Amino acid sequence: MNSPDQSTLGKQTSYPDHYDPSQLYPMARAPKREEIGLAGALPFFGADLWTAFELSWLNTRGKPQVAIAHFTVPCETPNIIESKSLKLYLGSFSNSRFASADEVRDRLRADLSEAAWRGAETAATVGVRLVLPDAFERERVQELEGLSLDRLDIECSDYTPAPQRLRTVVGEPPVQETLTSNLLKSNCLVTGQPDWGSIQVRYHGAAIAQEGLLQYLVSFRNHNEFHEQCVERIFMDVWRQCKPTKLSVYARYTRRGGLDINPLRTSHPMALPANLRTARQ
């Protein structure tokens, strides 16, 4: 199976400009999940919501067309698609002719689904939605809903994941709470480049100490992992340390190379959030 160090990340690369699905580079989710003690059936549901802002192709007369693409990759897929390979793949559409936006959408769905489900005994599809220029003005900017942890004046000293900071408040009744922070930062697993994000933690159960939760989220600052892996680590640490009855963790990372990745992991079936970008995205 493909490994991160064999990808094009951090390497000088030629940029194809004719349709080339071979650019896609799937990587197995399993090794990183094993690091956090996951094997067999997953303890969560969810998906990775991608937005591609740099998508263009030619119509049959050679005139350039543009669109914004929204992709929904179920967390059950055995693979993630490495982001630079997705950028190269999308760039390969730029000098290729297609009869319609629907044809482009169908190619995207087929290629991304094959890569994400490669090696699985059964496969489903990756969701693809194209937003064409006449609908650009309806693309909204919206911050994550919830009480901001960033209001807290705390001391921070951990900059690699510190789950020991997570605790519940003794003597408090169970709560239903949604907490957010804009202070999430981690680094690319391969290049070490910074990944900036906002995060929402929604839970039912014993009250989680907000100061400790913010210290924990800040502790990812020097941690090297892909976005999807960070969110799964956060979900599992909160789930194990604080034992809520329900939990969802949703992060929106700022874009790089015209792509943003926004993973959601939840303990219970729920509707996916609308893929609305935040101001920083």
C-alpha positions as CSV (number, residue, x, y, z in Angstrom):
1,M,0.0,0.0,0.0
2,N,1.2,3.6,-0.7
3,S,3.0,5.3,2.1
4,P,3.3,9.1,2.9
5,D,7.0,9.3,2.1
6,Q,6.4,7.9,-1.4
7,S,3.9,10.6,-2.3
8,T,4.7,13.8,-4.2
9,L,4.4,15.9,-1.0
10,G,7.5,18.1,-0.5
11,K,9.0,17.0,-3.8
12,Q,9.5,18.8,-7.1
13,T,6.7,17.8,-9.4
14,S,5.6,18.3,-13.0
15,Y,2.1,19.5,-13.3
16,P,0.0,17.6,-15.8
17,D,-2.6,19.7,-17.8
18,H,-4.4,16.8,-19.5
19,Y,-6.8,14.5,-17.7
20,D,-4.8,12.0,-15.7
21,P,-6.6,10.0,-13.0
22,S,-3.3,8.1,-12.3
23,Q,-2.2,11.2,-10.3
24,L,-4.4,10.2,-7.4
25,Y,-2.5,8.7,-4.5
26,P,-4.6,6.8,-2.0
27,M,-3.1,5.9,1.4
28,A,-4.5,3.4,3.8
29,R,-6.2,4.8,6.9
30,A,-5.5,1.6,8.9
31,P,-1.9,2.3,10.1
32,K,-2.7,5.6,11.8
33,R,-5.9,4.2,13.2
34,E,-3.9,1.3,14.8
35,E,-1.7,3.9,16.5
36,I,-4.8,5.2,18.4
37,G,-6.0,1.7,19.2
38,L,-8.6,1.3,16.4
39,A,-9.1,-2.1,14.8
40,G,-12.1,-3.8,13.3
41,A,-15.5,-1.9,13.5
42,L,-15.1,1.8,13.9
43,P,-16.5,3.5,17.0
44,F,-17.6,6.5,15.0
45,F,-19.4,7.7,11.8
46,G,-18.6,10.7,9.7
47,A,-16.9,11.9,6.5
48,D,-14.2,14.2,5.2
49,L,-15.7,17.2,3.5
50,W,-13.3,18.7,0.9
51,T,-13.7,21.9,-1.1
52,A,-11.7,22.4,-4.3
53,F,-11.5,26.0,-5.4
54,E,-9.2,25.5,-8.4
55,L,-11.1,23.4,-10.9
56,S,-11.2,24.3,-14.6
57,W,-11.6,22.5,-17.9
58,L,-12.3,23.3,-21.5
59,N,-15.7,22.9,-23.2
60,T,-16.0,21.2,-26.6
61,R,-15.1,24.6,-28.3
62,G,-12.0,25.0,-26.2
63,K,-13.4,27.7,-23.9
64,P,-12.3,27.5,-20.3
65,Q,-14.9,26.6,-17.7
66,V,-14.6,26.9,-13.9
67,A,-16.4,25.5,-10.9
68,I,-16.0,25.0,-7.1
69,A,-16.2,21.3,-6.2
70,H,-17.5,19.8,-2.9
71,F,-16.4,16.3,-2.2
72,T,-17.7,14.0,0.6
73,V,-15.5,11.1,1.5
74,P,-17.1,8.6,4.0
75,C,-14.8,7.8,6.9
76,E,-15.5,4.1,6.1
77,T,-13.3,4.3,3.0
78,P,-10.2,2.2,3.5
79,N,-8.1,5.1,2.1
80,I,-7.6,8.8,2.2
81,I,-6.4,10.6,-0.9
82,E,-3.2,12.5,-0.4
83,S,-4.0,16.2,-0.9
84,K,-1.2,17.1,-3.3
85,S,-2.1,14.2,-5.6
86,L,-5.6,15.5,-5.6
87,K,-4.4,18.9,-6.6
88,L,-2.3,17.4,-9.4
89,Y,-5.3,15.4,-10.5
90,L,-7.6,18.4,-10.6
91,G,-5.0,20.4,-12.4
92,S,-4.9,17.7,-15.1
93,F,-8.4,18.8,-16.2
94,S,-7.3,22.2,-17.2
95,N,-6.5,21.5,-20.9
96,S,-8.9,18.6,-21.4
97,R,-12.2,19.0,-23.2
98,F,-15.5,17.8,-21.7
99,A,-19.0,18.0,-23.2
100,S,-20.6,19.3,-20.0
101,A,-20.1,20.0,-16.3
102,D,-22.1,16.8,-15.6
103,E,-19.4,14.8,-17.5
104,V,-16.7,16.4,-15.3
105,R,-18.7,15.6,-12.2
106,D,-19.1,12.0,-13.2
107,R,-15.4,11.6,-14.0
108,L,-14.6,13.1,-10.6
109,R,-17.0,10.8,-8.8
110,A,-15.7,7.7,-10.5
111,D,-12.0,8.4,-10.1
112,L,-12.2,9.6,-6.5
113,S,-14.5,6.7,-5.5
114,E,-12.1,4.1,-7.1
115,A,-9.1,5.6,-5.2
116,A,-10.8,6.0,-1.8
117,W,-12.3,2.5,-1.9
118,R,-9.3,0.7,-3.6
119,G,-8.6,-2.6,-2.0
120,A,-12.0,-2.9,-0.3
121,E,-14.2,-6.0,-0.7
122,T,-17.2,-3.7,-1.2
123,A,-17.3,-0.1,-2.4
124,A,-19.6,2.8,-2.4
125,T,-19.2,6.3,-3.9
126,V,-17.6,9.6,-3.0
127,G,-20.1,12.5,-3.1
128,V,-19.4,15.2,-5.7
129,R,-21.2,18.5,-6.1
130,L,-20.1,21.2,-8.5
131,V,-21.0,24.8,-8.0
132,L,-21.0,26.7,-11.2
133,P,-20.3,30.5,-11.6
134,D,-23.9,31.5,-11.7
135,A,-24.2,30.1,-8.1
136,F,-21.0,31.5,-6.7
137,E,-22.7,34.3,-4.9
138,R,-24.7,31.8,-2.9
139,E,-21.6,30.3,-1.3
140,R,-21.8,31.4,2.3
141,V,-19.2,32.1,5.0
142,Q,-20.2,31.0,8.4
143,E,-18.3,30.4,11.7
144,L,-18.7,27.2,13.7
145,E,-21.6,27.4,16.1
146,G,-20.8,27.1,19.8
147,L,-19.3,28.6,22.9
148,S,-15.7,29.8,22.2
149,L,-13.1,28.3,24.4
150,D,-10.7,31.0,23.2
151,R,-12.2,33.4,25.7
152,L,-10.4,31.6,28.5
153,D,-7.2,33.1,29.9
154,I,-5.1,29.9,30.3
155,E,-1.5,28.9,30.5
156,C,-0.3,26.5,27.8
157,S,2.9,24.4,28.0
158,D,2.1,21.3,26.0
159,Y,2.6,21.4,22.2
160,T,2.3,17.7,21.4
161,P,-0.9,15.8,22.1
162,A,-1.6,15.8,25.9
163,P,-4.8,13.8,26.5
164,Q,-4.0,13.9,30.3
165,R,-5.3,17.5,30.1
166,L,-8.8,16.2,29.4
167,R,-11.0,15.7,32.5
168,T,-14.6,16.1,33.6
169,V,-15.9,18.4,36.3
170,V,-16.7,16.5,39.5
171,G,-20.1,17.2,41.0
172,E,-21.6,18.9,37.9
173,P,-24.8,17.5,36.4
174,P,-24.7,16.1,32.8
175,V,-24.7,18.7,30.1
176,Q,-25.4,19.1,26.4
177,E,-22.7,21.5,25.1
178,T,-21.1,22.7,21.9
179,L,-17.6,24.2,22.3
180,T,-15.4,25.8,19.6
181,S,-11.8,27.0,19.1
182,N,-9.9,28.8,16.4
183,L,-6.6,27.8,18.0
184,L,-6.1,24.4,16.4
185,K,-2.8,23.9,14.6
186,S,-1.0,20.8,13.5
187,N,1.6,20.1,10.9
188,C,1.7,18.1,7.7
189,L,2.8,14.5,8.4
190,V,5.4,14.6,5.5
191,T,6.5,18.2,5.0
192,G,6.0,19.7,8.5
193,Q,4.2,22.6,7.0
194,P,1.6,24.2,9.3
195,D,-2.1,23.3,9.1
196,W,-4.4,25.9,10.7
197,G,-7.9,25.1,11.7
198,S,-11.0,25.7,13.7
199,I,-12.7,22.9,15.7
200,Q,-16.1,22.2,17.2
201,V,-16.7,19.7,20.0
202,R,-20.3,18.8,20.6
203,Y,-21.1,16.3,23.4
204,H,-23.7,15.0,25.9
205,G,-22.5,13.8,29.3
206,A,-20.5,14.8,32.3
207,A,-19.3,18.4,31.9
208,I,-15.8,18.6,30.3
209,A,-13.4,21.0,32.0
210,Q,-13.2,23.7,29.4
211,E,-9.7,24.9,30.4
212,G,-8.3,21.4,30.1
213,L,-10.1,20.9,26.7
214,L,-8.5,24.1,25.3
215,Q,-5.1,23.1,26.6
216,Y,-5.5,19.7,25.0
217,L,-6.5,21.3,21.6
218,V,-3.5,23.7,21.8
219,S,-1.3,20.7,22.4
220,F,-1.5,19.6,18.8
221,R,0.5,22.7,17.8
222,N,3.7,20.8,17.0
223,H,2.1,17.5,16.1
224,N,2.6,16.0,12.6
225,E,-0.4,14.2,11.2
226,F,-2.9,14.7,8.4
227,H,-6.2,16.5,9.1
228,E,-8.3,13.3,9.2
229,Q,-5.9,11.6,11.6
230,C,-5.8,14.6,14.0
231,V,-9.6,14.7,14.2
232,E,-9.8,10.9,14.8
233,R,-7.2,11.2,17.5
234,I,-9.1,14.1,19.2
235,F,-12.3,12.2,19.0
236,M,-10.8,9.0,20.6
237,D,-9.0,11.0,23.4
238,V,-12.1,12.8,24.4
239,W,-14.2,9.7,24.1
240,R,-11.9,7.7,26.3
241,Q,-10.9,10.3,28.8
242,C,-14.2,12.1,29.4
243,K,-16.7,9.2,28.5
244,P,-19.5,11.3,27.0
245,T,-22.7,9.5,26.0
246,K,-22.6,11.3,22.7
247,L,-19.7,13.1,20.9
248,S,-19.0,14.7,17.6
249,V,-15.7,16.4,16.6
250,Y,-15.7,18.6,13.5
251,A,-12.7,20.6,12.2
252,R,-12.4,23.0,9.4
253,Y,-8.8,23.5,8.2
254,T,-7.7,26.5,6.1
255,R,-7.0,25.7,2.4
256,R,-3.7,24.8,0.9
257,G,-3.2,24.5,-2.9
258,G,-6.8,25.5,-3.5
259,L,-8.1,22.7,-1.2
260,D,-9.6,22.6,2.3
261,I,-10.3,19.4,4.2
262,N,-12.9,19.3,6.9
263,P,-13.3,16.0,8.8
264,L,-16.3,15.1,11.0
265,R,-16.4,12.2,13.4
266,T,-19.4,11.4,15.5
267,S,-20.4,8.6,17.9
268,H,-24.0,8.5,16.5
269,P,-25.6,8.8,13.1
270,M,-26.3,12.4,12.2
271,A,-26.8,14.6,9.2
272,L,-23.6,16.0,7.7
273,P,-23.1,19.7,8.2
274,A,-23.4,22.0,5.2
275,N,-19.9,22.4,3.8
276,L,-19.8,26.2,4.6
277,R,-16.4,27.8,4.8
278,T,-15.2,29.9,7.7
279,A,-13.7,33.4,7.3
280,R,-10.2,32.0,7.4
281,Q,-10.9,29.5,4.6
